[in-house]
Protein backbone atom coordinates (compact mmCIF):
# COMPACT_ATOMS: atom_id res chain seq x y z
CA UNK A 1 0.00 0.00 0.00
CA UNK A 2 0.91 3.65 -0.39
CA UNK A 3 0.78 4.99 3.17
CA UNK A 4 0.92 8.61 4.32
CA UNK A 5 2.31 8.92 7.86
CA UNK A 6 1.73 11.99 10.01
CA UNK A 7 1.41 12.82 13.70
CA UNK A 8 0.92 15.63 16.21
CA UNK A 9 4.17 15.25 18.18
CA UNK A 10 6.21 16.66 15.31
CA UNK A 11 8.60 15.56 12.60
CA UNK A 12 11.42 14.77 15.06
CA UNK A 13 9.41 12.47 17.32
CA UNK A 14 10.67 8.94 17.94
CA UNK A 15 7.22 7.40 17.52
CA UNK A 16 6.83 8.84 14.01
CA UNK A 17 10.22 7.51 12.92
CA UNK A 18 9.56 4.04 14.36
CA UNK A 19 6.17 3.81 12.64
CA UNK A 20 7.59 4.94 9.30
CA UNK A 21 10.51 2.51 9.46
CA UNK A 22 8.31 -0.44 10.41
CA UNK A 23 5.71 0.18 7.72
CA UNK A 24 8.29 0.99 5.02
CA UNK A 25 9.53 -2.61 5.17
CA UNK A 26 6.49 -3.76 3.19
CA UNK A 27 4.75 -0.56 2.05
CA UNK A 28 5.51 2.66 0.21
CA UNK A 29 5.73 5.38 2.85
CA UNK A 30 5.48 9.16 2.64
CA UNK A 31 5.91 11.24 5.80
CA UNK A 32 4.38 14.70 6.23
CA UNK A 33 4.37 15.96 9.82
CA UNK A 34 4.26 19.24 11.77
CA UNK A 35 7.58 21.02 12.28
CA UNK A 36 6.98 21.03 16.05
CA UNK A 37 4.68 19.65 18.70
CA UNK A 38 0.97 20.14 17.95
CA UNK A 39 -0.52 17.99 20.71
CA UNK A 40 -4.19 18.68 21.55
CA UNK A 41 -4.67 20.79 18.41
CA UNK A 42 -7.64 18.54 17.61
CA UNK A 43 -9.00 19.09 14.08
CA UNK A 44 -7.81 22.66 13.60
CA UNK A 45 -6.61 23.95 10.22
CA UNK A 46 -4.26 26.80 9.35
CA UNK A 47 -6.33 29.30 7.34
CA UNK A 48 -4.96 32.74 8.28
CA UNK A 49 -1.23 32.09 7.98
CA UNK A 50 1.19 30.76 5.38
CA UNK A 51 2.54 27.23 5.72
CA UNK A 52 6.30 26.66 5.62
CA UNK A 53 7.26 23.44 3.87
CA UNK A 54 10.62 21.67 3.73
CA UNK A 55 12.12 18.26 3.03
CA UNK A 56 13.70 16.44 5.98
CA UNK A 57 16.52 13.89 5.83
CA UNK A 58 15.18 10.39 6.51
CA UNK A 59 18.16 8.19 5.73
CA UNK A 60 16.96 7.34 2.23
CA UNK A 61 14.27 4.99 3.54
CA UNK A 62 11.37 7.22 2.50
CA UNK A 63 10.58 10.82 1.66
CA UNK A 64 9.82 13.00 4.67
CA UNK A 65 8.61 16.59 4.90
CA UNK A 66 7.62 19.03 7.62
CA UNK A 67 5.10 21.84 7.48
CA UNK A 68 4.38 24.61 9.97
CA UNK A 69 0.79 23.54 10.43
CA UNK A 70 -1.46 21.14 12.30
CA UNK A 71 -1.95 17.38 11.91
CA UNK A 72 -5.06 17.98 9.79
CA UNK A 73 -3.04 20.41 7.64
CA UNK A 74 -0.49 17.65 7.04
CA UNK A 75 -3.07 15.28 5.60
CA UNK A 76 -4.78 17.89 3.44
CA UNK A 77 -1.46 19.31 2.25
CA UNK A 78 -0.03 15.89 1.39
CA UNK A 79 -3.07 14.85 -0.61
CA UNK A 80 -2.95 18.00 -2.72
CA UNK A 81 0.85 18.26 -3.00
CA UNK A 82 1.71 14.64 -3.79
CA UNK A 83 -1.17 13.41 -5.99
CA UNK A 84 1.11 11.01 -7.87
CA UNK A 85 1.92 9.12 -4.67
CA UNK A 86 -1.64 7.80 -4.63
CA UNK A 87 -2.34 7.66 -0.89
CA UNK A 88 -4.32 4.53 0.02
CA UNK A 89 -4.10 4.74 3.82
CA UNK A 90 -3.22 7.41 6.38
CA UNK A 91 -1.44 6.27 9.56
CA UNK A 92 -1.06 8.78 12.37
CA UNK A 93 1.37 8.46 15.29
CA UNK A 94 2.83 6.75 17.13
CA UNK A 95 1.74 9.31 19.71
CA UNK A 96 3.52 9.69 23.03
CA UNK A 97 0.54 9.60 25.38
CA UNK A 98 -2.84 7.92 25.33
CA UNK A 99 -5.76 8.83 23.11
CA UNK A 100 -8.38 6.74 24.87
CA UNK A 101 -11.99 7.58 25.63
CA UNK A 102 -12.81 11.27 25.57
CA UNK A 103 -9.17 12.09 24.72
CA UNK A 104 -10.23 11.77 21.08
CA UNK A 105 -12.04 15.12 21.34
CA UNK A 106 -8.71 16.91 21.68
CA UNK A 107 -6.33 14.58 19.89
CA UNK A 108 -4.41 15.83 16.88
CA UNK A 109 -3.36 12.23 16.27
CA UNK A 110 -6.94 11.03 15.87
CA UNK A 111 -8.00 14.18 14.05
CA UNK A 112 -5.39 13.56 11.36
CA UNK A 113 -7.24 10.31 10.71
CA UNK A 114 -10.60 12.03 10.67
CA UNK A 115 -9.27 14.60 8.18
CA UNK A 116 -8.27 11.67 5.99
CA UNK A 117 -11.87 10.43 6.26
CA UNK A 118 -13.10 13.87 5.20
CA UNK A 119 -10.97 13.51 2.09
CA UNK A 120 -12.20 10.00 1.29
CA UNK A 121 -9.28 8.05 2.76
CA UNK A 122 -9.18 5.33 5.44
CA UNK A 123 -7.00 5.90 8.49
CA UNK A 124 -5.48 4.33 11.58
CA UNK A 125 -4.25 6.38 14.56
CA UNK A 126 -1.66 4.85 16.89
CA UNK A 127 -0.83 5.93 20.44
CA UNK A 128 1.45 4.68 23.20
CA UNK A 129 -0.25 5.31 26.52
CA UNK A 130 2.61 7.01 28.40
CA UNK A 131 4.34 10.33 27.75
CA UNK A 132 7.87 9.25 28.70
CA UNK A 133 9.83 6.04 28.57
CA UNK A 134 7.74 4.73 25.68
CA UNK A 135 8.47 1.25 24.37
CA UNK A 136 8.19 2.45 20.77
CA UNK A 137 9.94 -0.61 19.29
CA UNK A 138 7.17 -2.80 20.69
CA UNK A 139 4.57 -0.31 19.46
CA UNK A 140 6.05 -0.35 15.96
CA UNK A 141 5.86 -4.13 15.70
CA UNK A 142 2.26 -4.10 16.93
CA UNK A 143 1.30 -1.26 14.60
CA UNK A 144 2.62 -3.15 11.58
CA UNK A 145 0.69 -6.28 12.58
CA UNK A 146 -2.50 -4.26 13.07
CA UNK A 147 -2.18 -2.63 9.64
CA UNK A 148 -1.81 -6.11 8.14
CA UNK A 149 -4.81 -7.46 10.06
CA UNK A 150 -7.10 -4.51 9.29
CA UNK A 151 -6.15 -3.86 5.67
CA UNK A 152 -9.23 -5.72 4.39
CA UNK A 153 -11.55 -3.83 6.74
CA UNK A 154 -10.57 -0.22 6.06
CA UNK A 155 -13.11 2.50 5.32
CA UNK A 156 -13.16 6.24 4.78
CA UNK A 157 -16.20 6.38 7.08
CA UNK A 158 -14.14 5.97 10.25
CA UNK A 159 -10.65 5.99 11.78
CA UNK A 160 -9.33 3.06 13.77
CA UNK A 161 -8.10 4.48 17.08
CA UNK A 162 -5.39 2.15 18.42
CA UNK A 163 -3.86 2.48 21.89
CA UNK A 164 -0.93 0.35 23.01
CA UNK A 165 0.03 -0.26 26.65
CA UNK A 166 3.62 0.51 27.59
CA UNK A 167 4.68 -3.11 27.99
CA UNK A 168 7.15 -5.49 26.41
CA UNK A 169 5.66 -7.56 23.60
CA UNK A 170 5.43 -10.72 25.69
CA UNK A 171 3.55 -8.86 28.43
CA UNK A 172 0.72 -7.62 26.19
CA UNK A 173 -2.32 -9.82 26.79
CA UNK A 174 -4.02 -9.34 23.43
CA UNK A 175 -6.05 -6.95 21.32
CA UNK A 176 -9.58 -5.85 22.16
CA UNK A 177 -11.96 -4.33 19.63
CA UNK A 178 -13.96 -2.07 21.91
CA UNK A 179 -15.82 1.20 22.37
CA UNK A 180 -14.56 4.50 23.71
CA UNK A 181 -14.80 5.05 27.43
CA UNK A 182 -14.61 8.22 29.51
CA UNK A 183 -11.18 9.52 30.47
CA UNK A 184 -11.20 12.19 33.16
CA UNK A 185 -8.31 14.25 34.51
CA UNK A 186 -7.41 16.11 37.69
CA UNK A 187 -7.48 19.39 35.78
CA UNK A 188 -5.79 22.36 37.38
CA UNK A 189 -4.56 25.67 36.01
CA UNK A 190 -1.14 26.44 37.45
CA UNK A 191 -0.03 30.05 37.55
CA UNK A 192 3.35 30.44 35.86
CA UNK A 193 3.66 34.24 36.06
CA UNK A 194 1.51 37.27 36.86
CA UNK A 195 -0.73 36.80 33.83
CA UNK A 196 -0.09 33.29 32.51
CA UNK A 197 -1.39 29.87 33.46
CA UNK A 198 -0.69 26.31 32.34
CA UNK A 199 -3.19 23.44 32.32
CA UNK A 200 -1.87 20.39 34.16
CA UNK A 201 -3.40 17.15 35.38
CA UNK A 202 -3.29 13.37 35.45
CA UNK A 203 -5.89 10.70 34.68
CA UNK A 204 -8.16 10.09 37.66
CA UNK A 205 -10.24 7.14 38.75
CA UNK A 206 -14.04 7.25 38.41
CA UNK A 207 -16.97 4.84 38.06
CA UNK A 208 -18.53 6.14 34.84
CA UNK A 209 -17.21 3.34 32.61
CA UNK A 210 -18.29 -0.26 32.31
CA UNK A 211 -15.60 -2.93 31.94
CA UNK A 212 -15.84 -3.18 28.15
CA UNK A 213 -14.23 0.04 26.92
CA UNK A 214 -10.77 1.19 25.88
CA UNK A 215 -10.05 3.02 29.14
CA UNK A 216 -10.55 -0.15 31.18
CA UNK A 217 -8.94 -2.69 28.81
CA UNK A 218 -5.76 -0.61 28.59
CA UNK A 219 -5.37 -0.86 32.37
CA UNK A 220 -5.45 -4.67 32.05
CA UNK A 221 -2.64 -4.79 29.51
CA UNK A 222 -4.57 -5.05 26.25
CA UNK A 223 -4.12 -3.14 23.02
CA UNK A 224 -7.41 -1.43 22.16
CA UNK A 225 -8.87 -0.78 18.72
CA UNK A 226 -11.91 1.49 18.35
CA UNK A 227 -13.49 2.59 15.06
CA UNK A 228 -14.23 6.31 15.50
CA UNK A 229 -16.86 7.81 13.22
CA UNK A 230 -16.46 11.08 11.38
CA UNK A 231 -20.25 11.47 11.46
CA UNK A 232 -21.15 12.83 14.91
CA UNK A 233 -24.89 13.02 14.24
CA UNK A 234 -27.10 11.81 17.10
CA UNK A 235 -29.49 9.73 15.02
CA UNK A 236 -31.60 8.73 18.02
CA UNK A 237 -32.51 12.35 18.72
CA UNK A 238 -32.78 13.13 15.00
CA UNK A 239 -35.40 10.41 14.58
CA UNK A 240 -37.18 11.36 17.81
CA UNK A 241 -37.58 15.00 16.76
CA UNK A 242 -38.44 14.24 13.18
CA UNK A 243 -37.11 16.17 10.22
CA UNK A 244 -38.92 19.46 10.78
CA UNK A 245 -39.85 21.78 13.61
CA UNK A 246 -43.08 23.70 13.23
CA UNK A 247 -42.91 27.11 14.88
WOWOZI-V730480 format. One record per pair of residues at least 12 apart in sequence whose C-alpha atoms are under 6 Angstrom apart, sorted by sequence separation. I is the first residue (numbers start at 0). J is the second residue. If there is no record, write none. Layout:
I | J
I | J
This chain:
53 | 65
187 | 199
52 | 65
186 | 199
52 | 66
186 | 200
51 | 66
109 | 124
185 | 200
51 | 67
184 | 200
185 | 201
50 | 67
91 | 108
184 | 201
184 | 202
183 | 202
184 | 203
183 | 203
10 | 32
9 | 32
10 | 33
9 | 33
10 | 34
3 | 28
5 | 30
9 | 34
0 | 26
1 | 27
2 | 28
3 | 29
4 | 30
5 | 31
6 | 32
9 | 35
3 | 30
5 | 32
9 | 36
8 | 36
44 | 72
180 | 208
8 | 37
42 | 71
97 | 126
7 | 37
8 | 38
97 | 127
7 | 38
34 | 65
96 | 127
97 | 128
134 | 165
137 | 168
31 | 63
33 | 65
34 | 66
90 | 122
93 | 125
94 | 126
95 | 127
96 | 128
121 | 153
180 | 212
28 | 61
29 | 62
30 | 63
31 | 64
32 | 65
33 | 66
34 | 67
88 | 121
89 | 122
90 | 123
91 | 124
92 | 125
93 | 126
94 | 127
96 | 129
121 | 154
179 | 212
180 | 213
31 | 65
33 | 67
88 | 122
90 | 124
96 | 130
121 | 155
178 | 212
179 | 213
180 | 214
33 | 68
95 | 130
120 | 155
123 | 158
127 | 162
177 | 212
119 | 155
122 | 158
123 | 159
124 | 160
125 | 161
126 | 162
127 | 163
128 | 164
70 | 107
124 | 161
125 | 162
116 | 155
71 | 111
116 | 156
32 | 73
70 | 111
31 | 73
71 | 114
112 | 158
174 | 221
176 | 223
178 | 225
172 | 220
173 | 221
174 | 222
175 | 223
176 | 224
177 | 225
171 | 220
172 | 221
174 | 223
176 | 225
171 | 221
164 | 220
163 | 222
162 | 222
162 | 223
161 | 223
7 | 70
161 | 224
6 | 70
41 | 105
160 | 224
41 | 106
160 | 225
39 | 105
41 | 107
159 | 225
39 | 106
40 | 107
159 | 226
39 | 107
42 | 110
158 | 226
38 | 107
41 | 110
157 | 226
158 | 227
157 | 227
157 | 228
157 | 229
15 | 92
15 | 93
14 | 93
100 | 179
100 | 180
101 | 181
100 | 181
101 | 182
100 | 182
2 | 86
1 | 86
4 | 89
6 | 91
1 | 87
2 | 88
3 | 89
4 | 90
5 | 91
6 | 92
2 | 89
4 | 91
7 | 107
7 | 108
6 | 108
99 | 214
113 | 229
21 | 139
18 | 139
22 | 143
17 | 139
